[in-house]
Amino acid sequence: MAATPTIHEALATFVAQRDRALFHTPENLAKSISIEAAELLELFQWSPDADEQLIQDELADVLTYAYQR
């Protein structure tokens, strides 16, 4: 499923406002996706009953990096 241009535009604005584009190389984005996915998985490390808000927060981090261009 492709992200809509609106999502890409919003993320580009977010990155530009924080002057982070320099750090968003393919290598860094791949690392960041992996790190955030590990944080998501960590929520389930000892129990299948992870907090829903924490799940959403970590998933948002994964998707934010995944949608970067």
Secondary structure, DSSP 4 states (H G I P E B T S, - for coil): -PPPHHHHHHHHHHHHHTT-GGG--HHHHHHHHHHHHHHHHHTTSS-S---HHHHHHHHHHHHHHHT--
